[in-house]
């Protein structure tokens, strides 16, 4: 049970949090508390002339010089650095899938991406920030460069980034500046990875998804984790965090393919139209193609990054088809919550389509379409999650109230069975037998003891009990009542099926109503029949008496708390339906239809 926190503890908690905030601010703001950068770094540039392969004319290298990396290109540069590079000073370079050879005064000082310097299943050393330590380079020294692109589908600004994103000075200082510049990529990828891993954790520890299938959890977690992998592997900062360029290069290609595959599988769970079978075939073909491409790269026969353009073209077409199908399902849906789920899901393919179109036509430099779509999707999913948690909390409250109501109903039923007048009549009958028939009196005491013990056990029962156990309790009650009614009461048992469960005391309560209010309401008495049978996948319990009966129009007012509790418990504990038919002077029939559980139908 929830206990309120004392006010003094709440005040102390607030003071503690304020103290933590003040100390944290002091630790961050004090100039002496900041870690020394170990030096400084600054941007440097190259000044000189360049010439493209096959071109006989030299051109000056300027800030606005642009190169076309969509075709095989080799650039020859000759010039000098804009400032002197001191001995033991590092030169930091940004290289995006380029082959680089740098020489100073004819002496080679740096190479990257040349054959034999990277794994055979790649055509280059990857997209990295790297550096080398100089022996000292003055502005008078001649610097020559040979640059070439290993792929034709690399970033359009790959050459410009190399020339204009050079740093000289401390590696630590330069890398810290770079990390600060790309903090958004790091934050988005970390958040995506964390959300996806949390979803996988929920999938592993939960037995059910609260209405969402485990496969949907798995697919959506795959989309989010793959998106995080793509965010970080597509950023040049990845080489500063994971010093394995070949892995980073493969991760970039695989993240795009896996992200698409998991999305298609997730979206497929929402498509119900006739085109679903065609989507299954298309998705299977695409998955097979990606699997074969990955295996081919494993054997060094091809480069997955080089084939990325073909994959993206096929993924673009499939994404458009899926987007249209999701839009069609969205229009057909009437549920507001499901419309919100599908509407948020539709944002992802639209962002991905925008980025893939931009990949082929280059409308904008950065792949912001999917990033923006992912942020919108995350916010909408957060809203859905909050709504789900609030609804789940409300359900838990309702469940607790229902449990309390069921417990109270069990207490009411038990108390109704041991009313003082019932015990008085039973004890009087036993007392009379003690003088004339002591053996029957002893049996009656045993019956009364078993009956009272059954009531106590029923109060403790949290789950439905086997019908055989309830039948035994009914028989004990009938035997006790027979002492009072004598020849006026006749009870028949027609048990045709007994492999099912009922809430404790429910059938006994109905038998009591039939005896006391039915047969007991007629001077000559009557007959009560308890019948059970199986009809298809239902167990049917029927209690019939030829007693006084009552007017069904006023049935709810006439039946009392016992019958209402029985109806409530039957409905909420075993999903049963109870029907009452009665006629004044002719008797009453109570029918209970109980759906059988799987093990009961075998």
CORSULRA-V613519 format. One record per helix or strand of 2 or more residues. SS is the DSSP state (@ for helix, = for strand). FROM is the first residue (numbers start at 1). TO is the last residue. If there is no record, write none. Layout:
# CORSULRA-V613519
{{SS | FROM | TO} {SS | FROM | TO}}
This chain:
# CORSULRA-V613519
{{@ | 7 | 29} {@ | 31 | 33} {= | 41 | 44} {= | 46 | 52} {= | 59 | 60} {= | 74 | 81} {= | 90 | 96} {= | 98 | 104} {= | 107 | 112} {= | 127 | 133} {= | 143 | 149} {@ | 158 | 164} {= | 166 | 169} {@ | 171 | 181} {@ | 183 | 205} {@ | 214 | 233} {@ | 238 | 241} {@ | 245 | 268} {@ | 276 | 298} {@ | 308 | 332} {@ | 336 | 361} {@ | 368 | 417} {@ | 420 | 436} {@ | 438 | 460} {= | 465 | 466} {@ | 467 | 488} {= | 489 | 495} {= | 501 | 502} {@ | 506 | 521} {= | 526 | 535} {= | 538 | 545} {@ | 552 | 574} {= | 577 | 583} {= | 587 | 595} {@ | 598 | 601}}
